[in-house]
């Protein structure tokens, strides 16, 4: 794994931790998620960032995941 991949994985892990902390604070009710824009935006932004970071992982790293 190159240094860039390691940094991306660290950032992805941090976003996962942010999601877990938000769910712990706000609960895991879909109704709350759907109606609370701050909750929705927080989770959605973290998921979007994870997606962006995962798309920029090296092909060598992704090939090793299969």
N, C-alpha and C positions, 0 to 999 in steps of 0.2 A: 504494500500500500504506500503510495507516495504521500508526501506531506500535505498536498492540497486535498486529497481524499480524506485524510485523517482530520483535517480542520473542518471539512464539510460535515463529516460524521459527528464531530463534537458539537457543531452548531445544530444539527438535526436533533441530537440528544437533548440539548438545551430547550429547543422548541417543544419536544415531548414532555419535558419536565414542566414547562410553562403551561401546557395543556392540562397536565395532571393537577397542578396547583389551582388553575382556574376552575376545574371541575370540583375540586375539593371545596373551594370557596363558594361556588354558585350552586353546586348540586349537579346531579346527573339526569334531571328531568328534561325530557325533550320539549315539553311545554315551556319551561323556563328558557331553554336555549332558543327556541323559536320566537319568544316574545321579548327577550332582553337583548337589545341591540349591542350593548357593551360585551355581554357574554358571547353572543354570536360572532361579533367582529373579532374578539380576542382569539377564539378557537379557530375561526376561518383563516385569519392572518397567519397563525402558526402553521396550519396545514398547508397553506399556500407556500410559505417559506420552505417547508420540508420538501414539497414537490419541486420547487425551483432548485434546491440544493441537490436533490437526488438526481435530477436531470443533468447536472454538471459533474457527476462522478465519472471518473475515467472508465473507458471501456474495459481495461484490464481489471479494474476493481469489480465492475458489474459482471464480467465473465466469471470471476471467482465466486460470485454469489450463487450461481446456478448449480 
